[in-house]
Amino acid sequence: MTSVDALLGQVVPAVEAAVGAYGVSVLTQAEDLAAGETVRLGQRLLARILNRGTDAASVEAAVSDLAEPGEDRDAREAQAALRFQIEKALREDPGFAAELSAMLPQRPTVQATGQGSVAVGGDNKGMINTGNNMTIRLSR
């Protein structure tokens, strides 16, 4: 079974990219050939989320808030509201979670073997140190 939190980590950024690219019109916009793959994926995911038959209005409201957060809300609040609505849908229906998971591109499996081995499954944004008695000096 797919972890809802892991799935949210992949679904929400794609949907946010679609909303960021198209604003509120993402709710009705046809797939744009000039859009990047992440945006198109976000459009497909959002269309499936909206067409699952339950509480589409709450998701649409969250998309609208993210597209135009207004003066009294910031983008982080709008992102959190959208994430909450998607998470609610996924937790209510494990089959739906599996369906959305199947729509996502497959990530390569990484595996490290042996003493001191390191496996990085995504972008490494920091240092990795596996040496004994290692000293790292940073220069500025």
Secondary structure, DSSP 8 states (H G I E B T S, - for coil): ---HHHHHHHHHHHHHHHHHHHGGGGGT----TTS-HHHHHHHHHHHHHHTTSS-HHHHHHHHHHHHS--SSS-HHHHHHHHHHHHHHHHHH-HHHHHHHHHHS---------STT----SS---S-----TT-------
